[in-house]
């Protein structure tokens, strides 16, 4: 009986927590703005506009994703404002970019 409960808990718990195991990568977020010249690590987030801008500088008017993920009051480590892109554009791991 103990073996059955151990087997069930070792298979069911990982399945239930699978949703939490998938990282919320900014590149998969619908608010992500890519920077084709600098690379994906310099992407920006269209949710967070830079303050103190006196005029519109296009995509440079937005904060870098790294900045948004650094501060908990913005998106934070957990990606509180993260929204999935349509399925066909999702990157599962950063290694998939290379």
N, C-alpha and C positions, 0 to 999 in steps of 0.2 A: 504493500500500500504506500509506503514511504517513497519507493522508487517511482511509482506512477505519479504521485504529486510532484516529485522533483522533476520528472520528465515534462509534465504538463507546464509547470511554472517556468522551466527553461526554454520552452518553445512559445508559450503564449505571451509572456511578458515582453520579449523582444519584438514580437509582431505588433503588440499594442503600442509600444513606444517607437515604432518605426517612423511615425510622423515627426517626432521630435529629433530624430537622428539626422534628418535631411537639413543641411545648413541653409540659412537664408542668405544666399549670395546676392550682392547688389546687382550683378550682371543679369540675374534672373528676374529682377524687379521691374515692374512696368514704369517706374519713375526714373530708371537709369538712363543717363545720356552718355553715350560712348564718346571717346576722344580718339579718333582714328589716327591722329598724328603721334600722340604720346603713348598709346596702348590702353588696355582695359583697366589697368590699375589706377589710371588717372581719370576715371569716369566721374560724372557729376550726378547729383540727385535733383530732379526737377521739383521736389517738394520744398526745398530749402534755398531761398534766395539770399544772396549775400547782402548784408546790411551796409548802408553807407554808399550805395551805388547811386550816382547822380544821373546816370542814363543807362539805357539797355545795352549790354555787351553780349547779347545772344546767350549761348550756352555758358560763357564765362561768368554770367551773372549768378550762377548757382554754385552752392558749396560742393566740394569734392565728397564723394561717398565716404572716404576714410574719415573726414571731419564729422559727417553726420553720424557715423557709427561709433565715433569716439565719445560723443556726448550723449548721456542718457536722456537729457531733455529734448534731444532731436530724435534720432532713430535708435541709438544705443546699440550695445553688443548683440542684443536679442533681435534687432530688426523690427521694432514695434510698429513701424509704418509700412513695412514690407507688404507688397501685393504682387502675386505671381503674374508673370507675363503669360501670354497664350502658350500652350504646351509645346508648340513646334520650335520655340526659341530658347528653351531651358537648357542650361549647362549644369550637369550634375556635380562635377568636380572641377576645380581650377586646372587640373592637368588636361582636361578636355579642350582647353583653349590653345594648347601648344601643338 
